[in-house]
């Protein structure tokens, strides 16, 4: 018998038990797909979080912990609960090695203040300086660019992130009122109706959480919050009728920020300057400040969820092991019905070794088909998961499967399937020709 004849025998055996073959292949496919999607999304998620913090060296806030400050201040998980006086920011800014002295060969950094607290249709509003658009690089490789319009240049002008513009339908020239804080479902929203913002710019997509934010200048947010505080404390009956405030009406108590995005002056091509550890240590001595290295906190976050990752990967491994057992059971049960077929093949000249090889080939082929289907499912599943994350939280993840991981997992599935076929192959090997060729009945 030629190799082609052997393969045709195996394929005929598989198609004769089509339902069992389909279920077995599907079991292997699910295991392979689950393992690949978990590994792909874990690594892609880490890269996506790295993109969010961009070229920032440190993030300074008054939040409860470094991890919370990074999640709130950079990824907009929740509005920060504590504020920093703007005067404190100014004193810090004067002592930080951010500017590059002439002739130093350094690239200047930045110390960008932000104030996060208001929202629009559930999307975060970030009050900051125009320097945010000019200096901050959310992806390290490229800075922020405008798809339409420009950066804000005065009070009550608004720049909209790419995803925020898509979700809200905002366009240049639209005027909107912001909501105080981020109301929970069922809560009455307090809208700053006295002060309307005009959309003057829409950012190009960056693939980071900044795509789902709106940006205004600091003076604007200070004015509307000062108006609210003074309105609440007013004793006259028609507090809402009082005149709108201006920058001239602001006091130091009104000028608050929630974070500082910090990058030190750095030599071209270097990731960080040698002075970074000293600056980090010096800032940490101030008990009123929380200083975080975004990259370190992201690493810590993935360490925290790493145990969950390992649990899911272990579950995927159990599913793959179960698929091997399913292959063994399917072939084992089929051997009880195929003993006469095996005996006929022996009479036609097939050796015991050839019979053993046919069963192992059938088992390995089940694993190979399942692995191929699993890779296809993982390819589609990773893209669906990435699309869900992009739509729900604005986090852009590259769902490309790692070719090396795909080959290793597929090979493991085929090997496991082949091992699962050993017991049925031994049964076939030991099949008695005389006993199984007796006339039926």
Secondary structure in CASP SS format (residue, H / E / C, confidence):
PFRMAT SS
TARGET T0000
AUTHOR 0000-0000-0000
METHOD secondary structure of the structure
MODEL  1
X C 1.00
X C 1.00
X H 1.00
X H 1.00
X H 1.00
X H 1.00
X H 1.00
X H 1.00
X H 1.00
X H 1.00
X H 1.00
X H 1.00
X H 1.00
X H 1.00
X H 1.00
X H 1.00
X C 1.00
X H 1.00
X H 1.00
X H 1.00
X H 1.00
X H 1.00
X H 1.00
X H 1.00
X H 1.00
X H 1.00
X H 1.00
X H 1.00
X H 1.00
X H 1.00
X H 1.00
X H 1.00
X H 1.00
X H 1.00
X H 1.00
X H 1.00
X H 1.00
X H 1.00
X H 1.00
X H 1.00
X H 1.00
X H 1.00
X H 1.00
X H 1.00
X H 1.00
X H 1.00
X H 1.00
X H 1.00
X H 1.00
X H 1.00
X H 1.00
X H 1.00
X H 1.00
X C 1.00
X C 1.00
X C 1.00
X C 1.00
X E 1.00
X E 1.00
X E 1.00
X E 1.00
X C 1.00
X C 1.00
X C 1.00
X C 1.00
X H 1.00
X H 1.00
X H 1.00
X H 1.00
X H 1.00
X H 1.00
X H 1.00
X H 1.00
X C 1.00
X C 1.00
X C 1.00
X C 1.00
X C 1.00
X C 1.00
X C 1.00
X C 1.00
X C 1.00
X C 1.00
X E 1.00
X E 1.00
X H 1.00
X H 1.00
X H 1.00
X H 1.00
X H 1.00
X H 1.00
X H 1.00
X H 1.00
X H 1.00
X H 1.00
X C 1.00
X C 1.00
X C 1.00
X C 1.00
X C 1.00
X C 1.00
X C 1.00
X C 1.00
X C 1.00
X C 1.00
X E 1.00
X E 1.00
X C 1.00
X C 1.00
X E 1.00
X E 1.00
X E 1.00
X E 1.00
X E 1.00
X E 1.00
X E 1.00
X E 1.00
X E 1.00
X E 1.00
X E 1.00
X C 1.00
X C 1.00
X E 1.00
X E 1.00
X E 1.00
X E 1.00
X E 1.00
X E 1.00
X C 1.00
X C 1.00
X H 1.00
X H 1.00
X H 1.00
X H 1.00
X H 1.00
X C 1.00
X C 1.00
X C 1.00
X C 1.00
X C 1.00
X C 1.00
X C 1.00
X C 1.00
X C 1.00
X C 1.00
X E 1.00
X E 1.00
X E 1.00
X E 1.00
X C 1.00
X C 1.00
X C 1.00
X C 1.00
X C 1.00
X C 1.00
X C 1.00
X E 1.00
X E 1.00
X E 1.00
X E 1.00
X C 1.00
X H 1.00
X H 1.00
X H 1.00
X H 1.00
X H 1.00
X H 1.00
X H 1.00
X C 1.00
X C 1.00
X C 1.00
X C 1.00
X C 1.00
X C 1.00
X E 1.00
X E 1.00
X C 1.00
X C 1.00
X E 1.00
X C 1.00
X C 1.00
X C 1.00
X C 1.00
X C 1.00
X C 1.00
X C 1.00
X C 1.00
X C 1.00
X C 1.00
X C 1.00
X E 1.00
X C 1.00
X C 1.00
X C 1.00
X C 1.00
X C 1.00
X E 1.00
X E 1.00
X E 1.00
X E 1.00
X E 1.00
X E 1.00
X E 1.00
X C 1.00
X C 1.00
X C 1.00
X C 1.00
X C 1.00
X H 1.00
X H 1.00
X H 1.00
X H 1.00
X C 1.00
X E 1.00
X E 1.00
X E 1.00
X E 1.00
X H 1.00
X H 1.00
X H 1.00
X H 1.00
X H 1.00
X H 1.00
X H 1.00
X H 1.00
X H 1.00
X H 1.00
X H 1.00
X H 1.00
X H 1.00
X H 1.00
X H 1.00
X H 1.00
X C 1.00
X C 1.00
X C 1.00
X C 1.00
X C 1.00
X H 1.00
X H 1.00
X H 1.00
X C 1.00
X C 1.00
X C 1.00
X C 1.00
X C 1.00
X H 1.00
X H 1.00
X H 1.00
X C 1.00
X C 1.00
X C 1.00
X C 1.00
X C 1.00
X C 1.00
X E 1.00
X E 1.00
X C 1.00
X E 1.00
X E 1.00
X E 1.00
X E 1.00
X E 1.00
X C 1.00
X C 1.00
X E 1.00
X E 1.00
X C 1.00
X C 1.00
X C 1.00
X C 1.00
X C 1.00
X C 1.00
X C 1.00
X C 1.00
X H 1.00
X H 1.00
X H 1.00
X H 1.00
X H 1.00
X H 1.00
X H 1.00
X H 1.00
X H 1.00
X C 1.00
X C 1.00
X C 1.00
X C 1.00
X C 1.00
X E 1.00
X E 1.00
X E 1.00
X C 1.00
X H 1.00
X H 1.00
X H 1.00
X H 1.00
X H 1.00
X H 1.00
X H 1.00
X H 1.00
X H 1.00
X H 1.00
X H 1.00
X C 1.00
X H 1.00
X H 1.00
X H 1.00
X H 1.00
X H 1.00
X H 1.00
X H 1.00
X H 1.00
X H 1.00
X H 1.00
X H 1.00
X H 1.00
X H 1.00
X H 1.00
X H 1.00
X H 1.00
X H 1.00
X H 1.00
X H 1.00
X H 1.00
X H 1.00
X H 1.00
X H 1.00
X H 1.00
X H 1.00
X H 1.00
X H 1.00
X H 1.00
X H 1.00
X H 1.00
X H 1.00
X H 1.00
X H 1.00
X H 1.00
X H 1.00
X H 1.00
X H 1.00
X H 1.00
X H 1.00
X H 1.00
X H 1.00
X H 1.00
X C 1.00
X C 1.00
X C 1.00
X C 1.00
X H 1.00
X H 1.00
X H 1.00
X H 1.00
X H 1.00
X H 1.00
X H 1.00
X H 1.00
X H 1.00
X H 1.00
X H 1.00
X H 1.00
X H 1.00
X H 1.00
X H 1.00
X H 1.00
X H 1.00
X H 1.00
X H 1.00
X H 1.00
X H 1.00
X H 1.00
X H 1.00
X H 1.00
X H 1.00
X H 1.00
X H 1.00
X H 1.00
X H 1.00
X H 1.00
X H 1.00
X H 1.00
X H 1.00
X H 1.00
X H 1.00
X H 1.00
X H 1.00
X H 1.00
X H 1.00
X H 1.00
X H 1.00
X H 1.00
X C 1.00
X C 1.00
X C 1.00
X C 1.00
X C 1.00
X C 1.00
X C 1.00
X C 1.00
X C 1.00
X H 1.00
X H 1.00
X H 1.00
X H 1.00
X H 1.00
X H 1.00
X H 1.00
X H 1.00
X H 1.00
X H 1.00
X H 1.00
X H 1.00
X H 1.00
X H 1.00
X H 1.00
X H 1.00
X H 1.00
X H 1.00
X H 1.00
X H 1.00
X H 1.00
X H 1.00
X H 1.00
X H 1.00
X H 1.00
X H 1.00
X H 1.00
X C 1.00
X C 1.00
X C 1.00
X H 1.00
X H 1.00
X H 1.00
X H 1.00
X C 1.00
X C 1.00
X C 1.00
X C 1.00
X C 1.00
END
